[in-house]
Amino acid sequence: MSAIDIFRAPSARHENFGLKIRSVFSAWNDQRVTRNALNRLTDRELDDIGLTRGDIERIARSGN
């Protein structure tokens, strides 16, 4: 008689996939939060920190 092991630990491949998904989501969320925070600033506030509205997307994508 054979048995099916339904309690196997996930393989390293599945763990890496899960980590990749989590990493991609985290990066996307960081970009979203940065973009929203910068878009809430006035043009004067952006100028005070040396940015323009056109810089927001680049800054959000670069993570700097």
A tleap script that builds the chain and sets N, CA, C and O, in Angstrom:
source leaprc.protein.ff14SB
mol = sequence {
  NMET SER ALA ILE ASP ILE PHE ARG ALA PRO
  SER ALA ARG HIE GLU ASN PHE GLY LEU LYS
  ILE ARG SER VAL PHE SER ALA TRP ASN ASP
  GLN ARG VAL THR ARG ASN ALA LEU ASN ARG
  LEU THR ASP ARG GLU LEU ASP ASP ILE GLY
  LEU THR ARG GLY ASP ILE GLU ARG ILE ALA
  ARG SER GLY CASN
}
set mol.1.N position { 0.839 -1.169 0.000 }
set mol.1.CA position { 0.000 0.000 0.000 }
set mol.1.C position { 0.889 1.239 0.000 }
set mol.1.O position { 1.891 1.298 0.713 }
set mol.2.N position { 0.519 2.207 -0.792 }
set mol.2.CA position { 1.306 3.438 -0.848 }
set mol.2.C position { 0.566 4.560 -0.135 }
set mol.2.O position { -0.655 4.533 0.022 }
set mol.3.N position { 1.332 5.529 0.284 }
set mol.3.CA position { 0.749 6.672 0.990 }
set mol.3.C position { 1.113 7.961 0.259 }
set mol.3.O position { 2.158 8.061 -0.383 }
set mol.4.N position { 0.251 8.910 0.372 }
set mol.4.CA position { 0.512 10.218 -0.220 }
set mol.4.C position { 0.872 11.180 0.909 }
set mol.4.O position { 0.122 11.344 1.871 }
set mol.5.N position { 2.006 11.794 0.772 }
set mol.5.CA position { 2.472 12.728 1.802 }
set mol.5.C position { 1.962 14.123 1.454 }
set mol.5.O position { 2.505 14.784 0.569 }
set mol.6.N position { 0.930 14.563 2.143 }
set mol.6.CA position { 0.371 15.888 1.852 }
set mol.6.C position { 0.994 16.975 2.733 }
set mol.6.O position { 0.641 18.148 2.615 }
set mol.7.N position { 1.904 16.590 3.600 }
set mol.7.CA position { 2.507 17.546 4.507 }
set mol.7.C position { 3.964 17.821 4.171 }
set mol.7.O position { 4.768 18.142 5.045 }
set mol.8.N position { 4.288 17.691 2.898 }
set mol.8.CA position { 5.661 17.950 2.485 }
set mol.8.C position { 5.992 19.424 2.622 }
set mol.8.O position { 5.152 20.293 2.389 }
set mol.9.N position { 7.227 19.687 3.003 }
set mol.9.CA position { 7.694 21.074 3.059 }
set mol.9.C position { 7.826 21.597 1.634 }
set mol.9.O position { 8.162 20.835 0.728 }
set mol.10.N position { 7.568 22.874 1.424 }
set mol.10.CA position { 7.706 23.414 0.067 }
set mol.10.C position { 9.150 23.314 -0.409 }
set mol.10.O position { 10.089 23.431 0.379 }
set mol.11.N position { 9.306 23.100 -1.685 }
set mol.11.CA position { 10.657 22.995 -2.227 }
set mol.11.C position { 11.306 24.371 -2.242 }
set mol.11.O position { 10.627 25.390 -2.113 }
set mol.12.N position { 12.613 24.392 -2.400 }
set mol.12.CA position { 13.352 25.653 -2.457 }
set mol.12.C position { 12.860 26.495 -3.630 }
set mol.12.O position { 12.843 27.724 -3.557 }
set mol.13.N position { 12.463 25.832 -4.701 }
set mol.13.CA position { 11.968 26.559 -5.877 }
set mol.13.C position { 10.697 27.334 -5.540 }
set mol.13.O position { 10.540 28.481 -5.958 }
set mol.14.N position { 9.796 26.714 -4.791 }
set mol.14.CA position { 8.568 27.398 -4.395 }
set mol.14.C position { 8.860 28.521 -3.408 }
set mol.14.O position { 8.227 29.574 -3.470 }
set mol.15.N position { 9.797 28.314 -2.508 }
set mol.15.CA position { 10.158 29.358 -1.552 }
set mol.15.C position { 10.761 30.554 -2.272 }
set mol.15.O position { 10.443 31.699 -1.949 }
set mol.16.N position { 11.641 30.293 -3.260 }
set mol.16.CA position { 12.234 31.391 -4.020 }
set mol.16.C position { 11.182 32.155 -4.796 }
set mol.16.O position { 11.253 33.380 -4.894 }
set mol.17.N position { 10.210 31.454 -5.346 }
set mol.17.CA position { 9.128 32.104 -6.077 }
set mol.17.C position { 8.335 33.012 -5.133 }
set mol.17.O position { 8.002 34.144 -5.483 }
set mol.18.N position { 8.041 32.508 -3.947 }
set mol.18.CA position { 7.317 33.304 -2.954 }
set mol.18.C position { 8.106 34.540 -2.541 }
set mol.18.O position { 7.536 35.620 -2.380 }
set mol.19.N position { 9.405 34.385 -2.369 }
set mol.19.CA position { 10.249 35.531 -2.009 }
set mol.19.C position { 10.286 36.554 -3.135 }
set mol.19.O position { 10.281 37.759 -2.885 }
set mol.20.N position { 10.324 36.071 -4.379 }
set mol.20.CA position { 10.346 36.971 -5.533 }
set mol.20.C position { 9.037 37.761 -5.610 }
set mol.20.O position { 9.055 38.972 -5.829 }
set mol.21.N position { 7.917 37.087 -5.434 }
set mol.21.CA position { 6.620 37.757 -5.459 }
set mol.21.C position { 6.562 38.815 -4.361 }
set mol.21.O position { 6.127 39.941 -4.600 }
set mol.22.N position { 6.998 38.453 -3.168 }
set mol.22.CA position { 6.989 39.398 -2.041 }
set mol.22.C position { 7.896 40.586 -2.322 }
set mol.22.O position { 7.552 41.722 -1.994 }
set mol.23.N position { 9.054 40.332 -2.929 }
set mol.23.CA position { 9.997 41.402 -3.252 }
set mol.23.C position { 9.420 42.352 -4.299 }
set mol.23.O position { 9.539 43.570 -4.168 }
set mol.24.N position { 8.797 41.796 -5.337 }
set mol.24.CA position { 8.196 42.625 -6.391 }
set mol.24.C position { 7.065 43.467 -5.809 }
set mol.24.O position { 6.966 44.657 -6.109 }
set mol.25.N position { 6.221 42.870 -4.988 }
set mol.25.CA position { 5.124 43.616 -4.383 }
set mol.25.C position { 5.650 44.715 -3.470 }
set mol.25.O position { 5.128 45.829 -3.477 }
set mol.26.N position { 6.674 44.413 -2.689 }
set mol.26.CA position { 7.247 45.403 -1.785 }
set mol.26.C position { 7.831 46.584 -2.555 }
set mol.26.O position { 7.637 47.734 -2.161 }
set mol.27.N position { 8.541 46.313 -3.643 }
set mol.27.CA position { 9.117 47.380 -4.462 }
set mol.27.C position { 8.014 48.236 -5.078 }
set mol.27.O position { 8.110 49.463 -5.097 }
set mol.28.N position { 6.960 47.579 -5.586 }
set mol.28.CA position { 5.836 48.317 -6.163 }
set mol.28.C position { 5.188 49.215 -5.110 }
set mol.28.O position { 4.873 50.374 -5.381 }
set mol.29.N position { 4.994 48.678 -3.920 }
set mol.29.CA position { 4.348 49.449 -2.864 }
set mol.29.C position { 5.225 50.622 -2.424 }
set mol.29.O position { 4.709 51.712 -2.177 }
set mol.30.N position { 6.529 50.419 -2.324 }
set mol.30.CA position { 7.441 51.516 -1.976 }
set mol.30.C position { 7.364 52.631 -3.015 }
set mol.30.O position { 7.345 53.810 -2.662 }
set mol.31.N position { 7.319 52.262 -4.290 }
set mol.31.CA position { 7.196 53.262 -5.358 }
set mol.31.C position { 5.874 54.015 -5.243 }
set mol.31.O position { 5.828 55.235 -5.406 }
set mol.32.N position { 4.817 53.290 -4.965 }
set mol.32.CA position { 3.492 53.901 -4.836 }
set mol.32.C position { 3.454 54.897 -3.679 }
set mol.32.O position { 2.927 56.000 -3.825 }
set mol.33.N position { 4.008 54.513 -2.536 }
set mol.33.CA position { 4.018 55.380 -1.360 }
set mol.33.C position { 4.855 56.633 -1.632 }
set mol.33.O position { 4.449 57.743 -1.288 }
set mol.34.N position { 6.023 56.450 -2.249 }
set mol.34.CA position { 6.883 57.592 -2.573 }
set mol.34.C position { 6.186 58.531 -3.547 }
set mol.34.O position { 6.173 59.746 -3.346 }
set mol.35.N position { 5.612 57.971 -4.597 }
set mol.35.CA position { 4.911 58.779 -5.607 }
set mol.35.C position { 3.771 59.572 -4.967 }
set mol.35.O position { 3.617 60.761 -5.245 }
set mol.36.N position { 2.978 58.933 -4.119 }
set mol.36.CA position { 1.858 59.612 -3.470 }
set mol.36.C position { 2.339 60.716 -2.531 }
set mol.36.O position { 1.752 61.797 -2.493 }
set mol.37.N position { 3.395 60.451 -1.779 }
set mol.37.CA position { 3.917 61.462 -0.851 }
set mol.37.C position { 4.427 62.680 -1.613 }
set mol.37.O position { 4.158 63.815 -1.220 }
set mol.38.N position { 5.158 62.452 -2.695 }
set mol.38.CA position { 5.685 63.576 -3.463 }
set mol.38.C position { 4.573 64.331 -4.183 }
set mol.38.O position { 4.644 65.554 -4.305 }
set mol.39.N position { 3.562 63.637 -4.656 }
set mol.39.CA position { 2.448 64.307 -5.331 }
set mol.39.C position { 1.622 65.163 -4.387 }
set mol.39.O position { 0.940 66.087 -4.830 }
set mol.40.N position { 1.671 64.871 -3.094 }
set mol.40.CA position { 0.946 65.692 -2.122 }
set mol.40.C position { 1.637 67.019 -1.845 }
set mol.40.O position { 1.010 67.943 -1.327 }
set mol.41.N position { 2.933 67.129 -2.184 }
set mol.41.CA position { 3.669 68.370 -1.953 }
set mol.41.C position { 3.257 69.433 -2.967 }
set mol.41.O position { 2.876 69.129 -4.097 }
set mol.42.N position { 3.343 70.673 -2.535 }
set mol.42.CA position { 3.074 71.779 -3.465 }
set mol.42.C position { 4.292 71.981 -4.356 }
set mol.42.O position { 5.375 71.470 -4.071 }
set mol.43.N position { 4.101 72.737 -5.446 }
set mol.43.CA position { 5.231 73.042 -6.332 }
set mol.43.C position { 6.334 73.769 -5.566 }
set mol.43.O position { 7.517 73.535 -5.815 }
set mol.44.N position { 5.963 74.635 -4.651 }
set mol.44.CA position { 6.940 75.366 -3.840 }
set mol.44.C position { 7.747 74.411 -2.954 }
set mol.44.O position { 8.964 74.547 -2.838 }
set mol.45.N position { 7.066 73.451 -2.335 }
set mol.45.CA position { 7.754 72.474 -1.484 }
set mol.45.C position { 8.686 71.589 -2.308 }
set mol.45.O position { 9.795 71.274 -1.878 }
set mol.46.N position { 8.230 71.193 -3.487 }
set mol.46.CA position { 9.088 70.400 -4.369 }
set mol.46.C position { 10.328 71.204 -4.759 }
set mol.46.O position { 11.439 70.673 -4.768 }
set mol.47.N position { 10.137 72.482 -5.081 }
set mol.47.CA position { 11.260 73.348 -5.448 }
set mol.47.C position { 12.243 73.477 -4.288 }
set mol.47.O position { 13.453 73.523 -4.506 }
set mol.48.N position { 11.737 73.534 -3.071 }
set mol.48.CA position { 12.604 73.640 -1.894 }
set mol.48.C position { 13.532 72.435 -1.756 }
set mol.48.O position { 14.644 72.566 -1.245 }
set mol.49.N position { 13.085 71.271 -2.206 }
set mol.49.CA position { 13.943 70.076 -2.116 }
set mol.49.C position { 14.609 69.755 -3.459 }
set mol.49.O position { 15.204 68.692 -3.633 }
set mol.50.N position { 14.496 70.694 -4.400 }
set mol.50.CA position { 15.203 70.559 -5.673 }
set mol.50.C position { 14.556 69.645 -6.686 }
set mol.50.O position { 15.242 69.073 -7.533 }
set mol.51.N position { 13.227 69.497 -6.611 }
set mol.51.CA position { 12.508 68.630 -7.541 }
set mol.51.C position { 11.432 69.403 -8.291 }
set mol.51.O position { 11.013 70.482 -7.874 }
set mol.52.N position { 10.999 68.832 -9.401 }
set mol.52.CA position { 9.845 69.337 -10.130 }
set mol.52.C position { 8.856 68.188 -10.250 }
set mol.52.O position { 9.192 67.042 -9.950 }
set mol.53.N position { 7.649 68.487 -10.684 }
set mol.53.CA position { 6.637 67.434 -10.870 }
set mol.53.C position { 7.137 66.358 -11.833 }
set mol.53.O position { 6.818 65.179 -11.678 }
set mol.54.N position { 7.912 66.768 -12.816 }
set mol.54.CA position { 8.434 65.817 -13.792 }
set mol.54.C position { 9.449 64.841 -13.214 }
set mol.54.O position { 9.715 63.802 -13.819 }
set mol.55.N position { 10.021 65.155 -12.057 }
set mol.55.CA position { 11.011 64.284 -11.419 }
set mol.55.C position { 10.382 63.171 -10.582 }
set mol.55.O position { 11.055 62.201 -10.234 }
set mol.56.N position { 9.119 63.304 -10.265 }
set mol.56.CA position { 8.489 62.393 -9.298 }
set mol.56.C position { 8.558 60.937 -9.749 }
set mol.56.O position { 8.933 60.068 -8.962 }
set mol.57.N position { 8.207 60.660 -10.984 }
set mol.57.CA position { 8.215 59.267 -11.455 }
set mol.57.C position { 9.622 58.676 -11.420 }
set mol.57.O position { 9.813 57.529 -11.016 }
set mol.58.N position { 10.604 59.469 -11.846 }
set mol.58.CA position { 12.000 58.993 -11.845 }
set mol.58.C position { 12.466 58.692 -10.418 }
set mol.58.O position { 13.104 57.669 -10.169 }
set mol.59.N position { 12.147 59.576 -9.500 }
set mol.59.CA position { 12.546 59.382 -8.094 }
set mol.59.C position { 11.857 58.140 -7.530 }
set mol.59.O position { 12.491 57.328 -6.857 }
set mol.60.N position { 10.585 57.996 -7.797 }
set mol.60.CA position { 9.844 56.836 -7.264 }
set mol.60.C position { 10.412 55.527 -7.795 }
set mol.60.O position { 10.540 54.557 -7.047 }
set mol.61.N position { 10.756 55.492 -9.089 }
set mol.61.CA position { 11.280 54.251 -9.679 }
set mol.61.C position { 12.693 53.945 -9.228 }
set mol.61.O position { 13.066 52.778 -9.104 }
set mol.62.N position { 13.487 54.982 -8.979 }
set mol.62.CA position { 14.890 54.742 -8.604 }
set mol.62.C position { 15.035 54.338 -7.148 }
set mol.62.O position { 16.037 53.730 -6.772 }
set mol.63.N position { 14.054 54.663 -6.328 }
set mol.63.CA position { 14.144 54.327 -4.918 }
set mol.63.C position { 15.049 55.249 -4.148 }
set mol.63.O position { 15.405 54.951 -3.008 }
set mol.64.N position { 15.433 56.364 -4.740 }
set mol.64.CA position { 16.300 57.344 -4.051 }
set mol.64.C position { 15.524 58.535 -3.602 }
set mol.64.O position { 16.091 59.453 -3.009 }
savepdb mol mol.pdb
quit
